[in-house]
Amino acid sequence: MSTSSSPTPVLRADGLAAGYGGADVVHGIDLELTPGDAPVGIVGPSGAGKSTIVRALVGQVRPSAGRVTWSGRTVSRIGLRDKKVFRAQVRRVAQEGIAGVDPRTSVDRVIGKALSDARKAGRASGRSVEELLTDVALEPRFAPRQVGTLSGGEKQRVALAAALATRPGALLLDEPLTAVDPAMRGEVVRRLGAAATEAGTAVLLVSHDLELVERLCPTVHVLAEGTFVASGSLSAVLAEASHPSVRELAEAAPRAVQRFR
Ligand SMILES: Nc1ncnc2c1ncn2[C@@H]1O[C@H](COP(=O)(O)OP(=O)(O)OP(=O)(O)O)[C@@H](O)[C@H]1O
């Protein structure tokens, strides 16, 4: 099997269709996440199917057509034995962050557990808890804090630090910084991007925050009604406005990303 330093995609969707209760919400999705490549963004209206793509990529939603492969292996067929390695190599961080963790658990423990899981899966990042906190713009003084005492934005950053602990081949971020204030978001994303580049981690970012997407992702896909309707740099895609959903995005884009006008 190839490793995360291989130039071949760690995660790949080919003609992916997926949905719920027998009805597809996304279809014809082709996507490659290759360690060493620049981060890729997905933007698009609410309900277009962005989170469904992410869930299908991590095997939470089964494809009804097409395939999702992890280093060449079909994700929906990964056996129990390899699930641990898959979960360490392909990390999803969603808006809810560390919602399932006991609020009395310390930050140190949450990240320490991720490091220990990574070691068991042969994926130790070689970074300390303090270094991982720095990667998400949190100071080392947060290490002993109970997660229940953290703000929403701090919790989201701890979830990101725990995901980085496994030095994943692919990091799938689904609205990961909604609770972080806009002024701080840029700094978190700058450090996160640097940490991912250093670790050779391929990043997929799903977000309604176009400024954030533009900052991190040289390539974006616009998803509308379950299919990619435009791809390229955010400014080129918005300038071309080739689809009604892209025109709507362009009109609603914040001033900072309106350089395409
Ligand atoms: N568990 C589920 N069961 C049934 N339908 C679902 C489920 N999860 C999502 N859907 C539906 O699938 C469609 C796509 O949802 P999804 O969450 O993927 O969209 P999204 O683009 O991520 O939206 P948003 O930007 O609002 O988060 C929506 O119509 C949603 O109602």
The ligand as an ORCA input file, in Angstrom:
! r2SCAN-3c Opt
* xyz 0 1
  N     -29.298     12.036      7.656
  C     -30.023     12.532      6.655
  N     -31.193     11.968      6.294
  C     -31.937     12.473      5.261
  N     -31.593     13.556      4.537
  C     -30.440     14.168      4.860
  C     -29.596     13.700      5.924
  N     -28.534     14.525      6.016
  C     -28.689     15.439      5.042
  N     -29.837     15.237      4.355
  C     -30.330     16.041      3.226
  O     -29.388     15.954      2.177
  C     -29.273     17.209      1.526
  C     -27.806     17.657      1.538
  O     -27.426     17.883      2.890
  P     -25.942     18.308      3.280
  O     -25.902     18.421      4.759
  O     -25.006     17.399      2.609
  O     -25.864     19.751      2.593
  P     -24.785     20.915      2.792
  O     -24.464     21.420      1.426
  O     -23.660     20.427      3.616
  O     -25.640     21.993      3.579
  P     -25.185     23.137      4.637
  O     -24.334     24.107      3.875
  O     -26.493     23.729      5.061
  O     -24.466     22.446      5.759
  C     -30.219     18.168      2.232
  O     -31.415     18.243      1.513
  C     -30.433     17.506      3.590
  O     -31.714     17.822      4.091
*
